[in-house]
Amino acid sequence: MYDTRLDPEEQALLESVENGEWQPVAAMHEAIQRYQTYAAAQTEEEAVTIVLPQRDLSLLQAKAEAAGVSYQTLIVRLVQRFVAS
């Protein structure tokens, strides 16, 4: 026997569909391809090489360790914040 209880989010979605609040997507295949392209673009990465003074790298590594992440992850986060601002 299957457990068919729904969590609140699932219940809200079911009610929304049953109330006719959802509409079919025209050109479904094209829409799927478009969103797949968006998703792929978000995950593409390119490696870069940077040269840092040893002191700066040591400080980055210490801060990364204190934050519980690798220094590479810390650098990525810093760059992402910079380009987003």
MOPAC internal coordinates of N, CA, C and O (Angstrom, degrees):
PM7 1SCF
backbone

  N    0.0000 0     0.00 0     0.00 0    0    0    0
  C    1.4502 1     0.00 0     0.00 0    1    0    0
  C    1.5269 1   108.74 1     0.00 0    2    1    0
  O    1.2310 1   120.68 1   -46.21 1    3    2    1
  N    1.3096 1   116.31 1   133.79 1    3    2    1
  C    1.4561 1   121.83 1  -179.46 1    5    3    2
  C    1.5169 1   111.13 1   -90.38 1    6    5    3
  O    1.2310 1   121.02 1   -35.23 1    7    6    5
  N    1.3172 1   115.66 1   144.77 1    7    6    5
  C    1.4549 1   122.30 1   175.20 1    9    7    6
  C    1.5262 1   107.26 1   -85.07 1   10    9    7
  O    1.2310 1   120.21 1   -65.88 1   11   10    9
  N    1.3246 1   117.20 1   114.12 1   11   10    9
  C    1.4667 1   120.69 1  -175.59 1   13   11   10
  C    1.5195 1   112.82 1  -105.50 1   14   13   11
  O    1.2310 1   120.17 1  -165.67 1   15   14   13
  N    1.3269 1   117.29 1    14.33 1   15   14   13
  C    1.4632 1   119.10 1   176.88 1   17   15   14
  C    1.5169 1   109.83 1   -67.87 1   18   17   15
  O    1.2310 1   120.79 1   -39.32 1   19   18   17
  N    1.3106 1   116.10 1   140.68 1   19   18   17
  C    1.4565 1   121.64 1   179.88 1   21   19   18
  C    1.5176 1   109.87 1  -108.35 1   22   21   19
  O    1.2310 1   121.30 1   -35.69 1   23   22   21
  N    1.3296 1   115.11 1   144.31 1   23   22   21
  C    1.4627 1   117.42 1   173.79 1   25   23   22
  C    1.5326 1   107.45 1   -76.37 1   26   25   23
  O    1.2310 1   119.45 1   -10.76 1   27   26   25
  N    1.3222 1   118.65 1   169.24 1   27   26   25
  C    1.4718 1   120.57 1  -175.87 1   29   27   26
  C    1.5322 1   113.77 1   -56.49 1   30   29   27
  O    1.2310 1   120.15 1   140.87 1   31   30   29
  N    1.3186 1   117.32 1   -39.13 1   31   30   29
  C    1.4686 1   119.56 1   179.44 1   33   31   30
  C    1.5258 1   111.17 1   -66.13 1   34   33   31
  O    1.2310 1   120.75 1   136.22 1   35   34   33
  N    1.3349 1   116.16 1   -43.78 1   35   34   33
  C    1.4636 1   119.86 1   178.09 1   37   35   34
  C    1.5191 1   111.04 1   -63.35 1   38   37   35
  O    1.2310 1   120.45 1   139.46 1   39   38   37
  N    1.3257 1   116.74 1   -40.54 1   39   38   37
  C    1.4643 1   121.07 1   179.08 1   41   39   38
  C    1.5261 1   110.72 1   -62.63 1   42   41   39
  O    1.2310 1   120.11 1   137.83 1   43   42   41
  N    1.3262 1   117.40 1   -42.17 1   43   42   41
  C    1.4643 1   121.43 1   178.84 1   45   43   42
  C    1.5255 1   110.83 1   -63.72 1   46   45   43
  O    1.2310 1   120.20 1   139.42 1   47   46   45
  N    1.3297 1   117.22 1   -40.58 1   47   46   45
  C    1.4622 1   120.20 1   177.36 1   49   47   46
  C    1.5220 1   111.42 1   -64.25 1   50   49   47
  O    1.2310 1   120.41 1   135.50 1   51   50   49
  N    1.3293 1   116.83 1   -44.50 1   51   50   49
  C    1.4603 1   120.84 1   178.80 1   53   51   50
  C    1.5213 1   110.69 1   -59.69 1   54   53   51
  O    1.2310 1   120.05 1   134.03 1   55   54   53
  N    1.3034 1   117.51 1   -45.97 1   55   54   53
  C    1.4646 1   121.00 1   179.49 1   57   55   54
  C    1.5236 1   111.19 1   -63.22 1   58   57   55
  O    1.2310 1   120.47 1   141.71 1   59   58   57
  N    1.3160 1   116.71 1   -38.29 1   59   58   57
  C    1.4589 1   120.98 1   178.84 1   61   59   58
  C    1.5263 1   110.83 1   -62.67 1   62   61   59
  O    1.2310 1   120.53 1   136.15 1   63   62   61
  N    1.3203 1   116.59 1   -43.85 1   63   62   61
  C    1.4721 1   120.67 1   178.04 1   65   63   62
  C    1.5194 1   110.09 1   -65.28 1   66   65   63
  O    1.2310 1   120.48 1   133.96 1   67   66   65
  N    1.3221 1   116.68 1   -46.04 1   67   66   65
  C    1.4680 1   120.54 1  -179.00 1   69   67   66
  C    1.5258 1   112.30 1   -64.00 1   70   69   67
  O    1.2310 1   119.68 1   152.65 1   71   70   69
  N    1.3291 1   118.22 1   -27.35 1   71   70   69
  C    1.4677 1   122.21 1   179.01 1   73   71   70
  C    1.5269 1   112.30 1   -84.78 1   74   73   71
  O    1.2310 1   120.19 1  -176.07 1   75   74   73
  N    1.3229 1   117.24 1     3.93 1   75   74   73
  C    1.4566 1   121.03 1   177.59 1   77   75   74
  C    1.5098 1   114.33 1    73.86 1   78   77   75
  O    1.2310 1   120.24 1  -156.66 1   79   78   77
  N    1.3228 1   117.15 1    23.34 1   79   78   77
  C    1.4588 1   120.67 1  -178.13 1   81   79   78
  C    1.5313 1   112.95 1   -82.23 1   82   81   79
  O    1.2310 1   120.25 1   174.50 1   83   82   81
  N    1.2967 1   117.12 1    -5.50 1   83   82   81
  C    1.4616 1   121.43 1  -179.26 1   85   83   82
  C    1.5224 1   109.10 1  -106.47 1   86   85   83
  O    1.2310 1   120.79 1   -38.07 1   87   86   85
  N    1.3194 1   116.09 1   141.93 1   87   86   85
  C    1.4585 1   121.80 1   179.41 1   89   87   86
  C    1.5258 1   108.91 1  -121.97 1   90   89   87
  O    1.2310 1   120.65 1   -34.10 1   91   90   89
  N    1.3369 1   116.37 1   145.90 1   91   90   89
  C    1.4640 1   118.25 1   177.64 1   93   91   90
  C    1.5334 1   110.65 1   -64.95 1   94   93   91
  O    1.2310 1   121.14 1   -29.90 1   95   94   93
  N    1.3032 1   115.42 1   150.10 1   95   94   93
  C    1.4588 1   121.08 1   178.65 1   97   95   94
  C    1.5235 1   108.33 1   -89.50 1   98   97   95
  O    1.2310 1   120.98 1   -54.73 1   99   98   97
  N    1.3314 1   115.72 1   125.27 1   99   98   97
  C    1.4596 1   119.43 1   175.07 1  101   99   98
  C    1.5256 1   107.70 1   -69.28 1  102  101   99
  O    1.2310 1   120.46 1   -35.96 1  103  102  101
  N    1.3079 1   116.73 1   144.04 1  103  102  101
  C    1.4683 1   122.13 1   178.71 1  105  103  102
  C    1.5318 1   110.38 1    53.86 1  106  105  103
  O    1.2310 1   120.76 1  -122.19 1  107  106  105
  N    1.3129 1   116.15 1    57.81 1  107  106  105
  C    1.4637 1   122.51 1  -176.74 1  109  107  106
  C    1.5254 1   112.38 1   -55.57 1  110  109  107
  O    1.2310 1   120.22 1   136.01 1  111  110  109
  N    1.3267 1   117.18 1   -43.99 1  111  110  109
  C    1.4649 1   120.36 1  -177.77 1  113  111  110
  C    1.5288 1   110.69 1   -59.77 1  114  113  111
  O    1.2310 1   120.22 1   135.66 1  115  114  113
  N    1.3276 1   117.18 1   -44.34 1  115  114  113
  C    1.4591 1   121.33 1   179.84 1  117  115  114
  C    1.5285 1   110.96 1   -66.05 1  118  117  115
  O    1.2310 1   120.32 1   141.27 1  119  118  117
  N    1.3200 1   117.00 1   -38.73 1  119  118  117
  C    1.4668 1   120.74 1   178.74 1  121  119  118
  C    1.5259 1   110.42 1   -63.60 1  122  121  119
  O    1.2310 1   120.48 1   137.28 1  123  122  121
  N    1.3146 1   116.69 1   -42.72 1  123  122  121
  C    1.4675 1   120.78 1   178.75 1  125  123  122
  C    1.5250 1   109.82 1   -62.25 1  126  125  123
  O    1.2310 1   120.20 1   134.67 1  127  126  125
  N    1.3270 1   117.22 1   -45.33 1  127  126  125
  C    1.4633 1   120.19 1   179.18 1  129  127  126
  C    1.5272 1   111.30 1   -61.52 1  130  129  127
  O    1.2310 1   120.43 1   138.87 1  131  130  129
  N    1.3296 1   116.78 1   -41.13 1  131  130  129
  C    1.4633 1   120.88 1  -179.73 1  133  131  130
  C    1.5263 1   110.17 1   -61.09 1  134  133  131
  O    1.2310 1   120.30 1   133.26 1  135  134  133
  N    1.3342 1   117.03 1   -46.74 1  135  134  133
  C    1.4611 1   119.87 1  -178.70 1  137  135  134
  C    1.5225 1   112.03 1   -70.52 1  138  137  135
  O    1.2310 1   120.04 1   148.40 1  139  138  137
  N    1.3249 1   117.53 1   -31.60 1  139  138  137
  C    1.4602 1   119.74 1   174.84 1  141  139  138
  C    1.5286 1   110.70 1   -65.00 1  142  141  139
  O    1.2310 1   120.73 1   141.65 1  143  142  141
  N    1.3342 1   116.21 1   -38.35 1  143  142  141
  C    1.4630 1   120.74 1   177.13 1  145  143  142
  C    1.5205 1   110.37 1   -63.99 1  146  145  143
  O    1.2310 1   120.57 1   136.64 1  147  146  145
  N    1.3352 1   116.51 1   -43.36 1  147  146  145
  C    1.4688 1   120.42 1   177.36 1  149  147  146
  C    1.5279 1   110.58 1   -58.98 1  150  149  147
  O    1.2310 1   120.80 1   133.89 1  151  150  149
  N    1.3356 1   116.07 1   -46.11 1  151  150  149
  C    1.4670 1   120.35 1  -177.63 1  153  151  150
  C    1.5265 1   110.90 1   -64.59 1  154  153  151
  O    1.2310 1   120.30 1   137.54 1  155  154  153
  N    1.3218 1   117.04 1   -42.46 1  155  154  153
  C    1.4650 1   120.42 1  -179.57 1  157  155  154
  C    1.5229 1   110.78 1   -63.04 1  158  157  155
  O    1.2310 1   120.34 1   140.76 1  159  158  157
  N    1.3184 1   116.95 1   -39.24 1  159  158  157
  C    1.4646 1   120.21 1  -179.80 1  161  159  158
  C    1.5232 1   111.26 1   -65.01 1  162  161  159
  O    1.2310 1   120.22 1   149.61 1  163  162  161
  N    1.3176 1   117.19 1   -30.39 1  163  162  161
  C    1.4590 1   120.83 1  -179.77 1  165  163  162
  C    1.5212 1   112.44 1   -73.43 1  166  165  163
  O    1.2310 1   120.31 1   157.12 1  167  166  165
  N    1.3293 1   117.01 1   -22.88 1  167  166  165
  C    1.4604 1   119.67 1  -174.77 1  169  167  166
  C    1.5220 1   113.37 1  -102.01 1  170  169  167
  O    1.2310 1   120.02 1   174.26 1  171  170  169
  N    1.3416 1   117.57 1    -5.74 1  171  170  169
  C    1.4552 1   119.48 1   179.65 1  173  171  170
  C    1.5269 1   109.75 1   -69.48 1  174  173  171
  O    1.2310 1   121.24 1   -43.60 1  175  174  173
  N    1.3138 1   115.23 1   136.40 1  175  174  173
  C    1.4566 1   121.01 1   179.01 1  177  175  174
  C    1.5148 1   108.83 1  -132.19 1  178  177  175
  O    1.2310 1   121.20 1   -27.21 1  179  178  177
  N    1.2981 1   115.31 1   152.79 1  179  178  177
  C    1.4536 1   120.81 1   176.42 1  181  179  178
  C    1.5200 1   107.92 1  -133.38 1  182  181  179
  O    1.2310 1   121.09 1   -46.15 1  183  182  181
  N    1.3069 1   115.52 1   133.85 1  183  182  181
  C    1.4606 1   120.34 1   179.83 1  185  183  182
  C    1.5238 1   110.04 1   -76.74 1  186  185  183
  O    1.2310 1   120.88 1   -37.68 1  187  186  185
  N    1.3171 1   115.93 1   142.32 1  187  186  185
  C    1.4638 1   121.94 1   175.57 1  189  187  186
  C    1.5238 1   108.57 1  -130.73 1  190  189  187
  O    1.2310 1   121.15 1   -24.12 1  191  190  189
  N    1.3016 1   115.41 1   155.88 1  191  190  189
  C    1.4585 1   121.53 1   176.28 1  193  191  190
  C    1.5184 1   107.65 1  -117.34 1  194  193  191
  O    1.2310 1   120.83 1   -49.06 1  195  194  193
  N    1.3185 1   116.02 1   130.94 1  195  194  193
  C    1.4601 1   120.41 1   176.43 1  197  195  194
  C    1.5247 1   108.67 1  -127.85 1  198  197  195
  O    1.2310 1   121.35 1   -28.19 1  199  198  197
  N    1.3032 1   115.02 1   151.81 1  199  198  197
  C    1.4618 1   120.89 1   177.52 1  201  199  198
  C    1.5212 1   106.93 1  -111.95 1  202  201  199
  O    1.2310 1   121.01 1   -57.75 1  203  202  201
  N    1.3353 1   115.67 1   122.25 1  203  202  201
  C    1.4619 1   121.82 1  -179.33 1  205  203  202
  C    1.5208 1   109.63 1  -120.73 1  206  205  203
  O    1.2310 1   120.48 1   -31.04 1  207  206  205
  N    1.3044 1   116.68 1   148.96 1  207  206  205
  C    1.4652 1   118.46 1   170.72 1  209  207  206
  C    1.5361 1   109.35 1   -60.61 1  210  209  207
  O    1.2310 1   120.65 1   -35.74 1  211  210  209
  N    1.3205 1   116.36 1   144.26 1  211  210  209
  C    1.4661 1   120.87 1  -177.83 1  213  211  210
  C    1.5238 1   111.47 1   -54.41 1  214  213  211
  O    1.2310 1   120.18 1   140.39 1  215  214  213
  N    1.3182 1   117.26 1   -39.61 1  215  214  213
  C    1.4691 1   121.14 1  -179.25 1  217  215  214
  C    1.5286 1   110.60 1   -60.73 1  218  217  215
  O    1.2310 1   120.27 1   134.83 1  219  218  217
  N    1.3460 1   117.09 1   -45.17 1  219  218  217
  C    1.4649 1   120.56 1   179.68 1  221  219  218
  C    1.5258 1   111.12 1   -63.46 1  222  221  219
  O    1.2310 1   120.66 1   137.33 1  223  222  221
  N    1.3317 1   116.35 1   -42.67 1  223  222  221
  C    1.4610 1   119.83 1   179.29 1  225  223  222
  C    1.5238 1   110.48 1   -63.35 1  226  225  223
  O    1.2310 1   119.96 1   138.04 1  227  226  225
  N    1.3145 1   117.69 1   -41.96 1  227  226  225
  C    1.4661 1   121.04 1   178.84 1  229  227  226
  C    1.5226 1   111.24 1   -62.12 1  230  229  227
  O    1.2310 1   120.61 1   138.18 1  231  230  229
  N    1.3320 1   116.43 1   -41.82 1  231  230  229
  C    1.4701 1   119.89 1   178.19 1  233  231  230
  C    1.5261 1   111.19 1   -65.81 1  234  233  231
  O    1.2310 1   120.45 1   139.00 1  235  234  233
  N    1.3352 1   116.75 1   -41.00 1  235  234  233
  C    1.4683 1   120.35 1   176.86 1  237  235  234
  C    1.5269 1   110.63 1   -61.19 1  238  237  235
  O    1.2310 1   120.46 1   135.42 1  239  238  237
  N    1.3218 1   116.73 1   -44.58 1  239  238  237
  C    1.4599 1   120.65 1  -179.71 1  241  239  238
  C    1.5240 1   111.18 1   -62.53 1  242  241  239
  O    1.2310 1   120.09 1   139.98 1  243  242  241
  N    1.3202 1   117.43 1   -40.02 1  243  242  241
  C    1.4648 1   120.92 1   178.98 1  245  243  242
  C    1.5256 1   110.69 1   -65.85 1  246  245  243
  O    1.2310 1   120.35 1   136.45 1  247  246  245
  N    1.3314 1   116.93 1   -43.55 1  247  246  245
  C    1.4653 1   120.05 1   179.10 1  249  247  246
  C    1.5280 1   110.77 1   -65.99 1  250  249  247
  O    1.2310 1   120.55 1   141.56 1  251  250  249
  N    1.3201 1   116.56 1   -38.44 1  251  250  249
  C    1.4609 1   120.48 1   178.89 1  253  251  250
  C    1.5259 1   110.61 1   -64.59 1  254  253  251
  O    1.2310 1   120.72 1   136.71 1  255  254  253
  N    1.3180 1   116.22 1   -43.29 1  255  254  253
  C    1.4675 1   120.24 1   178.63 1  257  255  254
  C    1.5223 1   110.55 1   -61.41 1  258  257  255
  O    1.2310 1   120.51 1   137.92 1  259  258  257
  N    1.3227 1   116.62 1   -42.08 1  259  258  257
  C    1.4685 1   120.60 1   178.90 1  261  259  258
  C    1.5261 1   111.08 1   -64.06 1  262  261  259
  O    1.2310 1   120.65 1   148.37 1  263  262  261
  N    1.3377 1   116.36 1   -31.63 1  263  262  261
  C    1.4670 1   120.72 1   179.70 1  265  263  262
  C    1.5253 1   111.91 1   -85.91 1  266  265  263
  O    1.2310 1   120.19 1   171.50 1  267  266  265
  N    1.3327 1   117.23 1    -8.50 1  267  266  265
  C    1.4583 1   120.90 1   178.66 1  269  267  266
  C    1.5196 1   113.67 1    77.85 1  270  269  267
  O    1.2310 1   120.39 1  -152.58 1  271  270  269
  N    1.3375 1   116.87 1    27.42 1  271  270  269
  C    1.4661 1   121.03 1   178.18 1  273  271  270
  C    1.5242 1   108.64 1  -131.52 1  274  273  271
  O    1.2310 1   120.94 1   -12.64 1  275  274  273
  N    1.3239 1   115.81 1   167.36 1  275  274  273
  C    1.4625 1   119.01 1   175.74 1  277  275  274
  C    1.5261 1   109.21 1   -74.50 1  278  277  275
  O    1.2310 1   120.77 1   -21.23 1  279  278  277
  N    1.3165 1   116.12 1   158.77 1  279  278  277
  C    1.4651 1   117.75 1   179.66 1  281  279  278
  C    1.5275 1   110.75 1   -67.50 1  282  281  279
  O    1.2310 1   120.10 1   151.59 1  283  282  281
  N    1.3520 1   117.41 1   -28.41 1  283  282  281
  C    1.4609 1   120.07 1   176.68 1  285  283  282
  C    1.5279 1   110.29 1   -64.62 1  286  285  283
  O    1.2310 1   120.69 1   137.22 1  287  286  285
  N    1.3355 1   116.28 1   -42.78 1  287  286  285
  C    1.4632 1   120.54 1   178.36 1  289  287  286
  C    1.5155 1   110.53 1   -63.45 1  290  289  287
  O    1.2310 1   120.34 1   138.82 1  291  290  289
  N    1.3182 1   116.95 1   -41.18 1  291  290  289
  C    1.4634 1   120.49 1   178.01 1  293  291  290
  C    1.5261 1   110.88 1   -61.08 1  294  293  291
  O    1.2310 1   120.30 1   136.55 1  295  294  293
  N    1.3242 1   117.04 1   -43.45 1  295  294  293
  C    1.4686 1   120.34 1   178.77 1  297  295  294
  C    1.5272 1   110.39 1   -62.25 1  298  297  295
  O    1.2310 1   120.08 1   136.36 1  299  298  297
  N    1.3295 1   117.46 1   -43.64 1  299  298  297
  C    1.4687 1   120.88 1   178.56 1  301  299  298
  C    1.5236 1   110.07 1   -59.50 1  302  301  299
  O    1.2310 1   120.27 1   134.79 1  303  302  301
  N    1.3230 1   117.09 1   -45.21 1  303  302  301
  C    1.4697 1   120.22 1  -179.76 1  305  303  302
  C    1.5275 1   111.71 1   -62.95 1  306  305  303
  O    1.2310 1   120.48 1   139.11 1  307  306  305
  N    1.3239 1   116.69 1   -40.89 1  307  306  305
  C    1.4642 1   120.26 1   178.48 1  309  307  306
  C    1.5288 1   111.16 1   -63.48 1  310  309  307
  O    1.2310 1   120.57 1   136.90 1  311  310  309
  N    1.3211 1   116.52 1   -43.10 1  311  310  309
  C    1.4667 1   120.06 1   179.21 1  313  311  310
  C    1.5266 1   110.02 1   -65.24 1  314  313  311
  O    1.2310 1   120.03 1   137.46 1  315  314  313
  N    1.3345 1   117.55 1   -42.54 1  315  314  313
  C    1.4631 1   120.44 1   179.51 1  317  315  314
  C    1.5224 1   111.32 1   -61.37 1  318  317  315
  O    1.2310 1   120.19 1   137.79 1  319  318  317
  N    1.3247 1   117.25 1   -42.21 1  319  318  317
  C    1.4708 1   120.08 1   177.26 1  321  319  318
  C    1.5211 1   111.05 1   -62.60 1  322  321  319
  O    1.2310 1   120.77 1   137.77 1  323  322  321
  N    1.3248 1   116.13 1   -42.23 1  323  322  321
  C    1.4628 1   120.77 1  -178.26 1  325  323  322
  C    1.5237 1   111.10 1   -63.17 1  326  325  323
  O    1.2310 1   120.08 1   132.47 1  327  326  325
  N    1.3353 1   117.45 1   -47.53 1  327  326  325
  C    1.4657 1   119.24 1  -177.00 1  329  327  326
  C    1.5220 1   112.04 1   -73.13 1  330  329  327
  O    1.2310 1   119.93 1   157.27 1  331  330  329
  N    1.3262 1   117.74 1   -22.73 1  331  330  329
  C    1.4706 1   120.73 1   179.06 1  333  331  330
  C    1.5210 1   112.25 1   -80.72 1  334  333  331
  O    1.2310 1   120.13 1   162.91 1  335  334  333
  N    1.3234 1   117.35 1   -17.09 1  335  334  333
  C    1.4735 1   119.54 1  -177.00 1  337  335  334
  C    1.5139 1   112.26 1   -90.48 1  338  337  335
  O    1.2310 1   120.10 1   180.00 1  339  338  337

